[in-house]
């Protein structure tokens, strides 16, 4: 067992386990509205949530969407930080800031901006808008063609561009998953941390794990779409759920 994982298992009450949603807990699918957690995910999270100090999902989704698509409402002690940390769901209560005013212009201009490429999807998430190219004939070519215009629209409206797997998101600036995770670690007085992710937006959280000064484990949920260096690389959401189960087993095995 790697040293930082050993720290989590030896002192689970001081551990923060952080998880991304899409691509980490939920398999990637063509339609964002059809994404659902891996079938074994809710049970694995409920078990781990009862064993570690803190369990947190940090996602680009609205927090309520992750709770719904992840069947997460019953996971003990779970916190869900949505919109890269702008929103917080905990114990059934959601706190969310007012929408960024730039989103009004984005909603008005995006349909024209993407009209030339068949199959581009616009996902309006309330506090952010995502442009998806996965269902176009050439997802990477469409992504590349839209990156410049989307960046110009972001500059015009005071929003930030968050690139991901065949997605360009226009979202409020000022936070990211690294900021969200770092703040959460301080809030919980964490003594160790694990974060699992699969996409570019998760790299800031990996960096937070590496620089927070605690024993930390980065877990990459691997796929054919992206390769990222991490302490542990597993095979997609099925591998993440299996890893979470093995951590629960190791903690439970040390209990008197
Ligand atoms: O932070 P996450 O929980 O990983 O959310 C990041 C984005 O995930 C979703 O898009 C991705 O998953 C879709 C469903 O599998 C897939 O169709 C798409 O190609 C992926 O980029 C979500 O739709 C976005 O809003 C999130 O920002």
Boltz pocket constraint, residues with backbone or C-beta under 6 A from the ligand:
constraints:
  - pocket:
      binder: B
      contacts: [[A, 20], [A, 21], [A, 22], [A, 23], [A, 26], [A, 27], [A, 28], [A, 29], [A, 30], [A, 31], [A, 32], [A, 33], [A, 35], [A, 58], [A, 59], [A, 60], [A, 61], [A, 123], [A, 125], [A, 130], [A, 132], [A, 134], [A, 164], [A, 165], [A, 166], [A, 167], [A, 169], [A, 199], [A, 201]]
      max_distance: 6.0
